[in-house]
Amino acid sequence: MVTILAAANVPAAQSATVPAAQVYAAQVYNACSRLTAGQVQFNTYGAPRVTFATATDRNRTQVAITSCVKTASGYSTEWQTTGFAGINGFSAPGKAWEDTNRSPTGSFTVTEALGRRNPGTALRYRTIKPSSRWGGERGSTYNQYFEGAGGPADENLWTFMNQGYYEQAAVINYNRLPDASTIQGASYAIFFHAGNVPSAGCISTTLSTVTRLLRTSRPGDRIVMGAVGDVFRSASRTGPSDTAGKSLASIHSSSDVLAVASDGTLWNYPALGNGGLGQRAAIGKGWGSARSVSKIDWNRDGTLDLLAQWPNGTLTVYPGRPAGGFGAAFTAGAGGWQQLTITAGTWDTSRRYPGVLARDVAGKLWLYDNPAGRGLGTRRLVGSGWGNVSNFTIADWDNNGRPDLLASGRDGILRLYRQDGRGNFLSEARPQIGTGWSARSITANYSFQGAGTRGLTVLFHDGALRYYPLGQGRWGAPGTIGTGWGGIRTLVR
């Protein structure tokens, strides 16, 4: 996102550009070695190339930019330079929002680029035309490329290109697929672009640096950005499980497979990022009586939490800690939840925090809002006649930025329920997208087969655990990722 800044617009504390050597020294900086040592707070999923953009603190706009390339022994420094983040620096993890002039903090994929002409990148490339826009108006084009007249909040890519900013730019997949469903208002047009000036939330550096990054980038490479204290952890907090950029949090990523054993132990089978699972680790006890368990970033702080339904009718959140374990549990829903079948996730993209879709015994489907990342607020009816549905999960089937509901009935047919992005089902016939889906559990996940991939993990009644990749409104080739899972009590959604 570009904001054209004169010197007078830059806060006094940040107006002077600090020499590059001082930027690096102030950060005690060796990003690639720290990535190799497992001292990065955010998961990089073993990406072949990871670019860091870090500032000394959240309120600084000047950043050190370091490109790390993966080798047989870890990550090595490919090049290093300086640039700028948002005019007000970086947001706290999970707290980016429009009109703050702060860049988001976290780890994001880079899968496409745009500019005047393709410099020779393997990323999907859009040549900017006079009609090229990036959506800032609320609706289906929010945080997406489109062509047309656009509205006041939509970025005119042609204008910014001719001013030098989007001469070349890589799209950082913050608040958009394949990294996450788009949340209306959570900020848009976060690019790695030319211009080398503070922006409204992008990372800006020299045109030669952007061109170099584009020429070496491959889909699924990642950029990690934020203040040093948010991005890196101390050497004393690394461990043997924290390799290839894996998080120290008990749930490393949304693609991990979690299961509750018959004795109530909660196990995490970490996703390796290549379609396989690593050595399991116990991350909790006493989960045997839970009616369901979901993994979700409930408060959008960048660390996955657990949401549990209990027989006493409560719905409880266990907040994940970045260094491992879970914080003090709190109640999100106080009563009657033992009678509901739920799935949690982003359904209404105008909301900042994920919510809960719940089917009651009468077959009505309700959406419960999560207004502040704590307890649930009001609910609204979004559907009826769901009594014969046995499993449902939120996933973007056609990769258009709007979440869909995939639901299987007692007949084993998997049906697609599309919506308008604001949580309202489209008035259309429900396409059948699969048969033989009589299963114990169906769960959507991301990056299981590599950065940016999407799919469903399905536990069948015969104890087979299978993965079904999602393409652009079609299936990829499924595969079995485990057998003998019939004895588990609960597969975490």
N, C-alpha and C positions, 0 to 999 in steps of 0.2 A: 504494500500500500504506500503510495507516494504522497508526501506533503512537500510542496516547494517552499524551502526555508531560506530567508535572508539571514544574515549574521545576527540581526537584532532579534530574530525569533528563537534563537538558541539560548537556553538558560546560561547565565554568566558562568556558572561552575563548569559548564561543558563546552563553552564556546572556543576555547583554545585547543587545537589539535596537539596531542601528546606524541612525541617521537615514538616510532615503532618499538625500539629497544626498551623504552620505559614501559610501554604497554605490556610487553612480554614479561619483563622483570617484575612488575607489580603483581603479576598473577602467579609467580613462582611456577612458570609455565612449561609443561611438557605433556601436552594433551595426549599424544599418541602412546607414550609410555604409560600414562595413567589409564588409558583405555585398555591396553594390554594387561595391566596389573589388576583390572577389575575395580578401578576407583571412579567409575562413572555411575551416577545415580540412575540414569535412564538406559533402558534396554536398546542396544543397537543391533540385535539379532544376527551378529556375525557378518554384517554387511561388508562387501569387498572394499568399499571406500567410505570413510566417515569424515565429514567436514565439521569442525567446531567453530562457533562464533561466540566468544565469551567476553564479558566485561568484568571489571574488578568488583562491581556491586550493581544492584538492580537499578540504581539511579544514574548510572553512567551510560552514555550513548556510544562512546568509542569502543570498538571490540578488536580483539585479536582473532584472526581467521587462520585456521590450520587445517590442511588436508592430510588425512592419515590413510595409508593404503595397507591392506592386509597382506601379510607375508606368512611364511611357514612358521615363524617364531612369534608372531603377534602383529602389531601395527607399527609402521615406521612413518616418519614425517616426510611428506612429499613436497610440500611448500608451505610457506607462512607469510602472511601479510596483515594489514589492518583494514578496518572499514568502520561502518556505523550501524547501529540498531535504531530503534525508535527514538524520537527526540527526548522522551522521558525515560529511556532505558528499557528494562525488561520487566514483564509482569512476574508475579510469583507463580510457581507451577500450578497449572490448571485454572488460572485466574484471568487470562486474557479476555478482553472485551472491547467492543468498538469505542472509538472516541477517547481512548486513554493515551494514545500516542506511545504505547509500549509494545515491544515485540514479545511474542509468546515464548515461553520457556518449555523445553522438552526435546524429544528425539522424534524426527519426522522424516518420512521418505521423500525422495525427489524422483519423480517419474516423467515429468514433461517440462517443456521450455517454450519460450516465445521470443520473438524479436523481428528484426528487419529481414534477415536471411539466415538459413541454417548454417552454423559455423562448422558443421561436421560432428554433430552429437548423435549418440545412440538413443537419446531420450525422444519421446514423441515431441515433435516440434510444430508450432503454429507460426506461420508467417503473418505478421500483423497487417491488417487491412484497414481502410478508413472506417469500416463498420464494426471493427473488433471491440468488444467490451468485456469487462470482468464484473460480474454481478455483485452489487452492494445493496440493491433494493431487496426488501424482504420478498420471498417467493421462491419459485422453482429454480431461478437462475442465481440465487445467492451463493457466492463464493465459487462460481463456475464461469468458464469462458462461454460467450455467446456472441452472435452477430446481430446488430440491429441498432435502432436509435437509442435505446436505453433510457434510464431515468436519472434524476439528479445524483443519486448515490452510486450509480454504476460508473466504473472507471473507463475513461476513453483511452484505450491502449494506444491508439494511433497518435494522439496528442502527446502522451508521455514518452512514446518512442522517439518522436521528432524533437523532444526536449532533451534526449540523451539518456533518460532513465531506463526505458525499456528497449534500448538499442539491442541489448541481450538480457534475458532474465530466465532464471530457473524457478519453477513453481515449487514452493515449500508446502507440503501437504498437511498443513495445520488446518483443523476444522473442516476436513473434507476427506472423501475416500481417496485412496484405499486405507488410510490410517484410521479414520473414524467417520461416523455419520455427521453430516453438517448440522450445526446448531445455529439457527437464525440469531444474529446479534453477537455471536462469539468472535467476530472479526473475520475479515476477508482480504483477498489479494495480498497474501504474505509471500513475497518473492525474494530471491537473491539476485539483485539487479545492479546495473551500472549507475554512475552518478557520484558515488563516494560522498554522500551527504546524509545527515540524520533524516529519518523518514517518519512516517506515521505508524510503523510497525514492521517494515521489511528489514532485511540486511542489505546494505548498500556498500559497494566497493568500486574499484576501478573496472573499466570495460575489459581491459586485458585479463584481469583476474576472473571475471565472470566467464569470458570466452574460454579461458583455460579450464575452468571447472566443467563447462558444457562439453568440451571436446574429450574429456576423460570420464565423464559420468556414464553410468549404466542404470537402467530402471531398477529401483530398489536400493540404490545408494542412500545414505542418510546424512542429515545435518542435525547436529546437537547444538542447541543455543540456550544462552541464559547467563546469569551471574555465576562467577566461579563457585561461590558457596552453595548454589543450587545444583550445579552440574557435577561437581566432583565431591568425593568423600575422602576422608583421611585414609592413609595407608593402614591404620590400625583396624579399619572396618572392612577389609577385604577378606575373602575366604575362598576355599577350594571350589565352591559351587559358583563363584562369581567370575567366570571366564567368558571370553568373547563378548564382553559388554553386557552380560546378564545382570539383572537387578538383584540386589540383596534382599529385596522384599520377599515375603513368603510365597507370594504369587508373582512369578517373574514377568509374565505377560498374559494377555487375554487368550493366547493360544494354548497355554498350559491346560492339561486335563486333570481335574480334581475329582476325587471320589471318596465317599465315606464307606469304610469297611464295616463288616457285621459287628465288630467290637466297638464301633464309634470313633475309630481313628480317622482323621482327615488326612488323606495323602495327596501330594502334588506330584504328578508325572510331568516334568518340564518338557515343553516343546523344544526341539532342537533347531527348528527353522528349516528343516529339509524334509518334513513329512514324517518324522519319527519322534519317539519319546525317549527321554533320558532316564537316569536312575531316580526312582521315586524317593520322596522325603516326607516324613510325617510333619505336619504343620499344625496339628491340633488334636485334642481328645474330647470326648463327650458329645459328639455330634450324631450319635446313633438315633436319637428320637426326633431329629429335625424332619419335618415333612418335606421340605425342599431347601436347597442351598443354591445361591447364585453368586457368581463372581462379577463384580461391577465396580467401576470407579464412582461411587455414590456421591462424593463431594467434589469431584473433578480436581483433585490435587495431584494427579499423576501417579498415584499408587492404588492398586486394586484392593477393594474391600470385599467382605462377604455379607450377603443378605440372607437371613434364615427365617423360615416359617416354623413355628413351634406348635405342639399340640394344645397349648393353653390359649392359642388364638393370637399371640403376639408375632409381630414382624420386627426382627432385630438386625441392626447393622453392627458389624465388627470392623472398625476402620483399620486398614493395613498401615503398617509403619515402613518407611523407606529402608530401614536397617534390618527389617525382619520382625515377625510377630504381628500382633494386633493390639490396638488400643482398647480402652474401656468401651464395652458395648453400649449402645443406646437404642431405645425403642423408636422405630419408624411408624409402626401401626399398632394400636393398642388392643384391638379385640376383633374376633370373628374371622381371623385369617386362616384358621385351620380348615375352614369350609371352602376356601378359594383355591383355584389353580392359577398360578401366576407365571409370568415371564417379565424380566426387568430389562430396561434399556432405553435408548432414545427413540421415542415414538413421535412426539410432537417436536419438530425441529426448531420451533420458536422458543423452546424452553432451554434454560442454561444447564439444568441438571437432569439426569435420567429419571424416568418414572417407572411405574409398574402397571402392566396390563393384567387384569384379573378376571377370570370367569367364575361366576357364582353358580350355585346349584340349580338355579332356574335357567341357566344357559345364557345369561346376559354377560356382555363383555364391558368392563369398566376400565377407564384410564385414571390412575391416581397420580396427581401432580406431586413433585418433590421441589417445593419452591426455593429452599435455601440449602440443600444438601444435608438436611437433617431428617425431621419427621415429615410424613406425607400430609398433604393438604387436601384440597377438595378433589372430588372425583366427578367424572362425567361419563355418561353412557355412550359407548361408541359402536355397539352392535348387540344383536340378540340372535337366538337360534343356534348357539354354540354348544348345545348339550351333547352332541355326538362327536365333538372334537376331543381327541385324546392327547395330542401334543401340539404345541405351537411355540414359535420362536421368532424374534425380530431379526430380519436380515434384508439387505438391499439386493434383491434378486437380479434386477436389470441394471444395477450400477449407475443409477441416475441421480444419486444423492438423496433420494427419499426412501426412508425405511419401509419395508413391506412386512407382512406377516405370512409366514409359511406354516401351514397347519395340516396335520394328518387326522383323518377320521377313523372310526372303527372299521371302515372298509379298506383301510390301508392306502387310500389315495391321498397324495400330498397335493394340496391346493394353494394357489397364490392369491393373496388378498392385498391389492395395491391401495395406496392412499395418496393424499395430496400434499404431504409434508407437514400438515398441521394436525394430523391425527384423525382425519376423516376418510373413511373408505370411499374409493371411487365406485360409482354406480356402473357396474359392468358384470358380465359373467365371470365366474371364478375359474381361471385356467387351471387345468390339471397338469402338474409338472412332474409327477412321479407316481408309481404304483409299488406295492409291496413295502409300504412304510409303516407297518405295524411294529412299533418300537417302544422300548422303555423310556428313551429320552432322545430329544433332538436339540442340539445346541449350536448356535452360530459362533464362529470365531474368526480371527484375523491372523495373518502372517504365519500360519501353521506350516505351509510349504515354502516359506520365504517371505521376505519383506513385501508387503502390499497384497499378498494373496488373501482370498476370502473363501469360506466354505462352511460346511456343517459337519459336526461330529455326532455320530448316531450310535447309540447302544441298542442292539437288538436283543430279543428275548433269548436267543441261543448263546448269549455271552460274547458275541462278536462286536468289536468296536471298529467302526468304519468311518472313513473321511470322504466327503463328497465335495470336490472343488466347485466353486461358483465362478462362472465366466460372465459374459455380458448377456444375461438372460438365457443362459444355457448351462448345462452341466459339463464339468471336466471328467476325466477318468477317475472313478472312485478306487479306493484302496483300503485294505484291512490294516489297521494299525495295532490291533491287539485281539487276543482271544482269551477265553476263560474269565471274562468279566461278569459272568452271571451271578457270582457270589457277593458282589458289592451291594451295599444297601442303597446308596444314592449316588448318581452321577451329578456332579455340580454343573449347573447350567451356565 
